[in-house]
Amino acid sequence: MKLPMRFRIIHLVSQHDKISDKEVVEALRDEYGDEGQYRKSIIDTHLMSLRAVGIIENTGVTLDENDDLVQHFSITDYGRDLLDKYLPSQWK
């Protein structure tokens, strides 16, 4: 069973102490790479929405080798509570 992308992002972030937006994009490639929603801009929008409602938090910003901004995220306690409540048992 495939999770909705936004919920899968929450799940993915929960599995790391911190994860960058680039790492999220790369990690989702195998699952969502053939879908129209698999674009960096859409994943960035999901990350910003999740941050805005307090499910994940921004833990830092760096520049990559091309001087592009890289944001790092971690899950909040609120985000963990949502996962505990709504994550299907086969994903736990």
N, C-alpha and C positions, 0 to 999 in steps of 0.2 A: 504494500500500500504506500503510495506516494503522499506525503504531507503537502498542504498548500505551501507555496514558497515562503511566505512571510513566517509561518509557523516553523518551517524547516530552518530558517535563519535563526530564530530564537533557539531552537534545539542545538544548532551548530555552535552558536556563541556560548551556550551553556557548557559545552564540552571542552572549552579552553579557558585558561586564566585570562588571556586577552587574545584577540584575533583581529587582524587588519581587514579593511574592506577588500583589499586585493586577495587576501587568503579566502575570504568568504566567496568571492566570485569564482576563484579556482576550485574550491571544494564543491561547489554546486554544479560544476560543468557536466560531470557524468550523469547526474540525475535530471537536470533541467536544460542541458545544452541544446537540445533539439526543439525547445519551446520558444515561442515568440517573446515570452516574458523574460527569457534569459539574456539580459543586457545589463552592462555595468550601470547604466543610468537608472534602470528600474530597481536593481539591487540596492544602489545608493539611496534611492527614494524610500525603499523599505527600511533600510538602516536608520535613516533620519526620522521616519515615522515612529519606529520602535523606540528610538531615543527620546523623542518628543513626549511620549506617553509614559516614560519611565521604566520600560521593560529592559532596555539595555542602556549602558552609559558609555560615554566617550572617555577613554582612559589615556589618551595621548594622541599627538599628531607628529608625524615625521615627514621628511622628504625622501623620496626614493632616488635611485641613481640618475633619473631623468628630471629631477627637481619637481616631480609631481607630488601633490599632497597625499599622504597615506594616513588614514584615521584608524585608530585602534579602539576596540570595544570589549566590554565584558558585560555579563548579565547581572541584573540587580536582584535583590531578594524578591521583589515583586514579580520579576520575570520567572524566577525559580518557582514561586508559588503557582503561577499560571501553568507552567510546565507540569508540575506535580498534579494539578487539577485536571488538565485537559489533554495531556500527551497520551496517545493510544498505548496500551500495554505493550505491544510488540516493539515500540520505540524506546522503552525504558531499559 
